[in-house]
Amino acid sequence: MFAISLSFLLLAGCGTSANKEDNTDTAKKNAVETNKKTAQLEAREKAENQIINAQGLIQQNKFDEAQKILEGLLVSTKGKTELAKENKQAEKLLDQIKAQQNNQSSTASQNSSDITKPSTEATTHKPSSEEFMYKSFKNSRFGFTVQYPDTFTVGPEPTNNDGRQFNNGECEIVAYGSFVVDGDTIQRDYEQAISDAKASIAYQKLGDNWFVISYKDVNNIVYEKAIIQDGVSYNLKITYPSSRQAKYGSMVTHIVNSFAPGHGEE
């Protein structure tokens, strides 16, 4: 009887020891998993901060600095499933930088072609581009941002809060967002915008998720840009007298560079 009891105690002791080992292993696994999740959250937060910094630099026209940050982010997030969203955002921002750099080049080219050659009397006194001070506008529904001259009047908020209109009596800026409907693509919108233009297109370019067109409509120059992102089409349209190119040319470049899409309906 004593031998049986002793055997039972020994077996019980072994079971308790095994349970302790199992609990220890579980605790270690939980700790590893927690540390892994913490590291992933920290990596995501770091990536998001880099994206925010790059967006700020883009709005300041510091494209080289923004590009350096985004290219580094692409490398650090490549192949990491948990950072796929941030990787995609970095790619889109790099595309945006390329588009804005192209816009600058096209605007500069347009400036030279749209300004009428001055007379002999005027050659010694060419009008310089007017310098504007700017304010920022953020749409609370779709999250896009754009800057506009502080001398412009801000139009009333539309009922559906899809965007805003700004003007000074001769120049009009319209920025708005709309949901992408089934079957709608940037290619289709691009072709529709060209079809809707009331004159021959002076400049046009199509990217992966954006397009720009510019044309002269009677006495006005019209510039349009559209970006499709996160199920929303973000649109910018600027109209001004062609005779006032010297005044508004640099303004158009600034506003186009400041136009940044949001991340869908907020």
C-alpha positions as CSV (number, residue, x, y, z in Angstrom):
1,M,0.0,0.0,0.0
2,F,2.9,2.4,0.9
3,A,4.6,1.6,-2.4
4,I,1.4,2.4,-4.4
5,S,0.9,5.7,-2.5
6,L,4.5,6.7,-3.2
7,S,4.2,5.9,-6.9
8,F,1.0,8.0,-7.0
9,L,2.8,10.9,-5.4
10,L,5.7,10.6,-7.8
11,L,3.4,10.6,-10.8
12,A,1.4,13.6,-9.4
13,G,4.6,15.5,-9.0
14,C,5.7,14.7,-12.5
15,G,2.3,15.9,-13.8
16,T,2.6,19.2,-11.8
17,S,6.1,19.7,-13.2
18,A,4.9,19.1,-16.7
19,N,2.0,21.6,-16.2
20,K,4.4,24.2,-15.0
21,E,6.6,23.6,-18.1
22,D,3.5,23.9,-20.3
23,N,2.5,27.1,-18.6
24,T,6.0,28.5,-19.0
25,D,6.1,27.7,-22.7
26,T,2.7,29.3,-23.2
27,A,3.8,32.4,-21.4
28,K,6.9,32.6,-23.5
29,K,4.9,32.2,-26.7
30,N,2.5,34.9,-25.6
31,A,5.4,37.2,-24.8
32,V,6.9,36.6,-28.2
33,E,3.6,37.3,-29.9
34,T,3.0,40.4,-27.9
35,N,6.5,41.7,-28.7
36,K,5.9,40.9,-32.4
37,K,2.6,42.9,-32.4
38,T,4.3,45.8,-30.6
39,A,7.1,45.8,-33.2
40,Q,4.5,45.8,-36.0
41,L,2.6,48.7,-34.4
42,E,5.8,50.7,-34.0
43,A,6.8,50.0,-37.6
44,R,3.4,51.0,-38.9
45,E,3.5,54.2,-36.8
46,K,7.0,55.0,-38.0
47,A,5.8,54.5,-41.6
48,E,2.7,56.6,-41.2
49,N,4.9,59.5,-39.7
50,Q,7.2,59.2,-42.7
51,I,4.2,59.5,-45.1
52,I,2.9,62.6,-43.2
53,N,6.3,64.2,-43.3
54,A,6.5,63.5,-47.1
55,Q,3.1,65.0,-47.7
56,G,4.1,68.1,-45.8
57,L,7.3,68.4,-47.9
58,I,5.3,67.9,-51.1
59,Q,3.0,70.8,-50.1
60,Q,6.1,72.9,-49.7
61,N,7.4,71.9,-53.1
62,K,10.4,70.2,-51.5
63,F,10.1,67.2,-53.9
64,D,13.6,65.9,-53.6
65,E,13.4,65.6,-49.8
66,A,10.0,64.0,-50.0
67,Q,11.2,61.6,-52.7
68,K,14.1,60.5,-50.6
69,I,11.9,59.7,-47.6
70,L,9.4,57.8,-49.8
71,E,12.0,55.8,-51.6
72,G,13.5,54.7,-48.3
73,L,10.0,53.8,-47.1
74,L,9.4,51.6,-50.1
75,V,12.5,49.7,-49.3
76,S,11.7,49.2,-45.6
77,T,8.1,48.1,-46.3
78,K,8.7,45.9,-49.3
79,G,7.4,42.4,-48.9
80,K,5.9,43.1,-45.4
81,T,2.2,42.2,-45.4
82,E,1.4,44.3,-42.3
83,L,2.8,47.4,-44.1
84,A,1.3,46.8,-47.5
85,K,-1.0,49.9,-47.1
86,E,1.9,52.2,-46.2
87,N,3.9,50.8,-49.1
88,K,1.0,51.5,-51.5
89,Q,0.7,55.1,-50.1
90,A,4.4,55.7,-50.7
91,E,4.0,54.6,-54.3
92,K,1.1,56.9,-54.9
93,L,2.9,59.8,-53.3
94,L,5.9,59.2,-55.6
95,D,3.5,59.2,-58.6
96,Q,2.1,62.4,-57.3
97,I,5.6,64.0,-57.1
98,K,6.3,63.0,-60.7
99,A,2.9,64.4,-61.8
100,Q,3.5,67.7,-60.0
101,Q,7.0,68.0,-61.5
102,N,5.5,67.4,-64.9
103,N,2.8,70.0,-64.1
104,Q,5.5,72.5,-63.3
105,S,7.2,71.9,-66.6
106,S,4.0,72.0,-68.6
107,T,2.9,75.2,-66.9
108,A,6.2,76.9,-67.6
109,S,5.9,75.8,-71.2
110,Q,2.4,77.1,-71.4
111,N,3.4,80.4,-69.8
112,S,5.8,81.1,-72.6
113,S,3.3,80.1,-75.4
114,D,0.3,81.9,-74.1
115,I,1.8,85.3,-73.4
116,T,1.6,87.5,-76.5
117,K,4.9,88.9,-77.8
118,P,5.3,92.4,-76.4
119,S,5.5,95.5,-78.6
120,T,8.9,97.3,-79.0
121,E,7.7,99.9,-76.5
122,A,6.9,97.2,-73.9
123,T,10.0,95.1,-74.2
124,T,11.8,97.1,-71.5
125,H,9.0,96.6,-69.0
126,K,7.5,93.1,-68.9
127,P,4.9,92.5,-66.3
128,S,6.0,90.2,-63.5
129,S,3.9,87.4,-62.0
130,E,1.9,88.6,-59.1
131,E,2.9,87.2,-55.7
132,F,0.0,85.7,-53.7
133,M,-0.2,84.7,-50.1
134,Y,-2.1,81.5,-49.6
135,K,-4.5,79.9,-47.1
136,S,-5.1,76.1,-46.8
137,F,-8.5,74.4,-47.1
138,K,-9.3,70.9,-46.0
139,N,-12.5,69.2,-47.0
140,S,-14.0,67.5,-43.9
141,R,-15.9,64.9,-46.0
142,F,-13.3,63.5,-48.3
143,G,-10.2,64.8,-46.6
144,F,-8.5,66.4,-49.6
145,T,-6.5,69.6,-49.1
146,V,-5.7,72.6,-51.4
147,Q,-4.3,76.1,-51.0
148,Y,-5.9,79.2,-52.5
149,P,-4.9,82.9,-52.6
150,D,-5.9,84.7,-49.4
151,T,-7.5,87.5,-51.5
152,F,-10.0,85.1,-53.0
153,T,-13.5,84.8,-51.7
154,V,-14.5,81.3,-50.4
155,G,-17.8,80.1,-51.7
156,P,-20.5,78.7,-49.5
157,E,-20.3,75.1,-48.4
158,P,-22.5,72.9,-50.7
159,T,-25.2,70.8,-49.1
160,N,-23.4,67.6,-49.7
161,N,-20.1,69.1,-48.5
162,D,-18.2,67.6,-51.5
163,G,-15.8,70.5,-52.0
164,R,-15.5,74.3,-52.3
165,Q,-15.2,77.1,-54.9
166,F,-12.9,80.1,-54.6
167,N,-12.8,83.2,-56.9
168,N,-11.8,86.8,-57.2
169,G,-14.1,87.9,-59.9
170,E,-11.9,86.8,-62.9
171,C,-10.2,83.6,-61.8
172,E,-12.1,80.6,-60.4
173,I,-10.8,77.6,-58.5
174,V,-13.0,74.6,-57.9
175,A,-11.9,71.5,-55.8
176,Y,-14.2,68.6,-55.0
177,G,-14.5,64.9,-54.4
178,S,-17.0,62.3,-55.6
179,F,-17.4,58.6,-55.2
180,V,-16.1,56.3,-58.0
181,V,-19.0,54.5,-59.5
182,D,-18.9,50.9,-60.8
183,G,-16.9,50.7,-64.0
184,D,-15.4,54.1,-63.6
185,T,-11.6,54.3,-64.2
186,I,-9.1,57.1,-64.6
187,Q,-8.7,56.2,-68.3
188,R,-12.5,56.7,-68.8
189,D,-12.5,60.0,-66.9
190,Y,-9.5,61.2,-68.8
191,E,-11.2,60.5,-72.2
192,Q,-14.5,62.1,-71.0
193,A,-12.6,65.2,-69.8
194,I,-11.0,65.5,-73.3
195,S,-14.3,65.0,-75.0
196,D,-16.0,67.6,-72.8
197,A,-13.3,70.2,-73.5
198,K,-14.7,73.1,-75.6
199,A,-11.5,73.6,-77.5
200,S,-8.4,71.7,-78.7
201,I,-6.2,70.4,-75.9
202,A,-3.0,72.3,-75.3
203,Y,-1.6,69.8,-72.8
204,Q,-2.6,66.4,-71.6
205,K,-1.0,63.6,-69.5
206,L,-2.4,60.4,-68.1
207,G,-0.8,58.6,-65.1
208,D,-1.6,55.4,-63.2
209,N,-4.3,57.0,-61.1
210,W,-4.4,60.7,-62.3
211,F,-4.6,62.9,-65.3
212,V,-4.2,66.6,-66.2
213,I,-5.4,68.5,-69.2
214,S,-5.2,72.1,-70.2
215,Y,-7.0,74.0,-73.0
216,K,-8.0,77.5,-74.1
217,D,-11.7,78.1,-74.0
218,V,-12.4,81.3,-76.0
219,N,-10.8,83.9,-73.8
220,N,-10.0,81.6,-70.8
221,I,-7.4,79.1,-70.0
222,V,-8.8,76.0,-68.2
223,Y,-6.7,73.6,-66.2
224,E,-8.1,70.3,-64.9
225,K,-6.6,67.6,-62.7
226,A,-8.1,64.4,-61.4
227,I,-6.9,61.7,-59.0
228,I,-8.6,58.5,-58.2
229,Q,-7.7,57.0,-54.8
230,D,-9.4,54.9,-52.2
231,G,-12.7,54.8,-54.1
232,V,-12.9,58.6,-54.5
233,S,-12.3,60.8,-57.5
234,Y,-10.5,64.1,-56.4
235,N,-10.9,66.9,-58.9
236,L,-9.3,70.4,-59.3
237,K,-10.3,72.9,-62.0
238,I,-8.8,76.4,-62.5
239,T,-10.2,78.9,-65.0
240,Y,-8.7,82.4,-65.7
241,P,-8.4,84.9,-68.5
242,S,-5.7,84.0,-71.0
243,S,-4.7,87.7,-71.1
244,R,-3.8,87.4,-67.4
245,Q,-1.3,84.6,-67.8
246,A,1.5,86.7,-66.3
247,K,-0.6,87.2,-63.2
248,Y,-1.9,83.7,-62.7
249,G,0.7,81.3,-64.2
250,S,2.7,80.9,-61.1
251,M,-0.4,80.7,-58.9
252,V,-1.7,77.8,-60.9
253,T,1.5,75.9,-60.4
254,H,1.4,76.6,-56.6
255,I,-2.2,75.5,-56.3
256,V,-1.7,72.3,-58.3
257,N,1.3,71.3,-56.2
258,S,-0.7,71.9,-53.0
259,F,-3.7,69.7,-54.1
260,A,-3.5,66.5,-52.2
261,P,-6.1,63.7,-52.0
262,G,-7.5,62.3,-48.8
263,H,-8.1,58.7,-47.9
264,G,-11.7,58.2,-48.9
265,E,-14.8,59.5,-47.0
266,E,-13.9,60.5,-43.4
